[in-house]
Amino acid sequence: MIRNVIFDVDGTLWDSARQVTAAWQEVLDRHPETKDVKITVDDMYRYMGHTMYEISCMMLPDISEELRALIMQDCMENEDQYLRAHSGDFYPGCMETIERLHEEGYRVYIVSNCQDGYIETLIEDAGWILGPVEVEGDVQDFECYGRTGKKKGSNIRLLMERNGLLKESCVYVGDTAMDEAGAAQAGIRFIYASYGFGTVANPKAVIHEISELPEVLQRLSK
């Protein structure tokens, strides 16, 4: 029976592409080497889901790896500050769905390829509490590339091991082929959030809006 729901972030819980684009452009504009680089929200949709290193290669292919790393670190720090003042756009029904999941006995986790600090910002913007259900936590635990240097499948496994979660009790909810691959690598079922940014090949189930998730979980648990 499914009791643990692990979420992706971008394209699944919220859409922060507009805000992150603005935050990164501020950084690119102030670096002499990148002042002529202009990124769009559509560019950001292509970047999201990738690790920071992969994004740096996609966005800044013509500068040295060392300089890319410095600029990306600046982008990430500015992004976290910007999102605290300009929250991402949570998908309709997100707050109510998380609350309903807890009411129905599920535990909620987050795993993303984002930088350290990004998930914390989302949790803060949502007004959620991080911690065990026993202390009325909204999100029980999370993991990300920025903390471990590992990709999604490895981080899903790490989170499961840390919390003693059995594979058959878990699902991963995401919106891209990378999310689907990460769930497969961790050996758990994948639910496709079709309202997000990407496409997938063979999900266990599909939701067209996040509010459909509790009913889908009930069907998969039978």
C-alpha positions in Angstrom: 0.0 0.0 0.0 1.3 3.5 -0.9 1.9 5.6 2.1 4.9 7.8 1.1 4.6 10.4 -1.7 7.8 11.9 -3.0 7.5 15.1 -5.1 9.6 16.8 -7.6 9.5 20.6 -7.3 9.5 22.6 -10.6 6.6 21.7 -12.8 5.0 19.6 -10.1 4.5 21.7 -6.9 5.1 25.1 -8.4 6.3 27.1 -11.5 9.1 29.5 -10.6 10.5 29.9 -14.1 9.5 33.6 -14.4 11.1 34.5 -11.0 14.2 32.4 -11.5 14.8 33.9 -15.0 14.6 37.4 -13.5 17.0 36.5 -10.7 19.6 34.9 -13.0 19.4 37.7 -15.5 20.4 40.2 -12.8 23.5 38.1 -12.2 24.4 37.7 -15.9 24.0 41.4 -16.4 26.6 42.3 -13.8 29.3 39.9 -14.9 31.4 41.4 -17.8 31.8 37.9 -19.4 28.0 37.3 -19.6 26.5 40.8 -19.8 25.4 40.1 -23.4 23.8 36.8 -22.5 20.0 37.0 -22.4 17.8 34.2 -21.1 14.0 33.8 -21.4 11.4 32.0 -19.5 11.2 29.4 -22.3 15.0 28.9 -21.8 14.3 28.3 -18.1 11.7 25.7 -18.8 14.4 23.8 -20.8 16.9 24.1 -18.0 14.6 23.0 -15.1 15.0 19.4 -14.0 18.7 19.4 -14.9 21.5 19.7 -12.3 23.2 23.1 -11.8 26.3 21.8 -13.6 24.3 20.7 -16.6 22.5 24.0 -16.8 25.7 26.0 -16.6 27.0 24.0 -19.7 23.7 24.6 -21.5 23.5 28.3 -20.7 27.2 29.4 -20.8 29.0 27.0 -23.2 31.6 29.6 -24.3 33.3 30.4 -21.0 35.6 28.4 -18.8 34.2 25.7 -16.4 35.7 27.6 -13.4 34.0 30.8 -14.4 30.7 29.0 -15.1 30.8 27.6 -11.6 31.4 31.0 -10.0 28.6 32.6 -12.0 26.2 29.7 -11.3 26.9 30.0 -7.6 26.1 33.7 -7.8 22.9 32.9 -9.7 21.8 30.4 -7.1 22.4 32.7 -4.2 20.5 35.6 -5.9 17.7 33.2 -6.8 17.1 32.2 -3.2 17.0 35.8 -2.1 14.7 36.7 -5.0 12.3 33.9 -4.4 11.9 35.0 -0.7 10.6 38.3 -2.0 8.8 37.0 -5.2 7.4 33.5 -4.5 7.0 30.9 -7.3 3.5 30.2 -8.5 2.1 27.2 -6.7 -0.2 25.1 -8.9 -3.9 25.4 -8.2 -4.9 23.0 -5.4 -1.4 22.4 -4.2 -1.9 23.5 -0.6 -5.2 21.7 -0.3 -3.8 18.5 -1.8 -0.9 18.4 0.6 -3.3 18.9 3.5 -5.6 16.2 2.2 -2.7 13.7 1.8 -1.9 14.1 5.5 -5.5 13.7 6.5 -5.6 10.4 4.6 -2.5 9.1 6.3 0.2 9.8 3.6 3.7 11.1 4.3 5.1 13.8 2.0 8.7 14.1 0.8 10.6 16.2 -1.8 13.5 15.2 -4.0 14.8 17.6 -6.7 17.9 18.3 -8.8 18.0 21.8 -7.4 20.6 23.7 -5.4 20.9 23.6 -1.6 18.4 26.2 -0.2 15.8 26.0 -3.0 13.5 23.4 -1.4 13.8 25.3 1.9 12.6 28.5 0.1 9.7 26.7 -1.4 8.7 25.3 2.1 9.0 28.7 3.6 7.0 30.4 0.8 4.2 27.7 1.2 4.1 28.2 5.0 4.8 24.5 5.5 6.5 23.0 8.4 9.5 20.6 7.8 9.5 17.7 10.2 7.8 14.4 11.2 4.1 13.9 11.1 4.2 13.5 14.8 5.1 17.2 15.2 2.5 18.1 12.5 5.1 18.5 9.8 3.8 19.2 6.3 7.0 17.9 4.5 8.7 15.1 6.4 12.1 15.2 4.7 13.8 16.3 1.5 17.0 15.8 -0.6 18.6 17.6 -3.5 21.6 17.6 -5.8 23.0 20.7 -4.1 23.4 18.9 -0.8 24.7 15.5 -2.1 26.1 16.0 -5.6 24.0 13.0 -6.6 21.4 12.8 -9.3 17.7 12.1 -8.7 17.6 8.4 -8.6 20.4 8.2 -6.0 18.8 11.0 -3.9 15.4 9.2 -3.9 17.1 6.1 -2.6 19.1 8.1 -0.1 15.9 9.7 1.3 14.1 6.3 1.4 17.0 4.7 3.3 17.2 7.6 5.7 13.5 7.4 6.5 13.2 3.6 6.4 10.8 3.6 3.5 10.0 0.4 1.6 9.9 0.6 -2.2 6.3 -0.7 -2.5 5.1 2.0 -0.1 6.5 4.9 -2.2 5.7 6.8 -5.4 7.5 9.6 -7.1 5.4 12.5 -8.6 7.1 14.5 -11.4 6.8 16.0 -14.8 9.8 15.1 -16.9 11.6 12.1 -18.4 14.4 12.7 -15.9 11.9 12.3 -13.1 10.6 9.1 -14.6 14.2 7.7 -15.0 15.0 8.7 -11.4 12.0 6.8 -10.0 12.9 3.8 -12.1 16.5 3.9 -10.8 15.1 4.0 -7.2 12.8 1.1 -8.0 9.5 2.9 -7.2 6.4 3.8 -9.2 6.1 7.1 -11.1 3.1 9.3 -11.4 3.3 11.9 -14.3 2.2 15.4 -13.6 1.1 16.2 -17.1 0.5 19.9 -16.3 4.2 20.4 -15.9 7.1 21.1 -18.3 8.0 17.8 -19.9 6.9 14.5 -21.4 7.4 10.9 -20.3 7.3 7.4 -21.8 5.5 5.0 -19.5 4.2 6.3 -16.2 2.2 4.2 -13.8 -0.5 6.9 -13.7 -1.1 10.4 -14.9 -2.6 13.4 -13.2 -3.8 16.5 -15.1 -3.9 18.7 -12.0 -2.4 18.1 -8.6 -5.8 17.8 -6.9 -6.3 14.5 -8.8 -3.5 12.8 -6.8 -5.3 11.4 -3.8 -7.8 9.5 -6.0 -4.9 8.1 -8.1 -3.0 7.0 -5.0 -6.1 5.2 -3.8 -6.5 3.3 -7.1 -2.8 2.3 -7.2 -3.0 1.0 -3.6 -5.8 -1.5 -4.4 
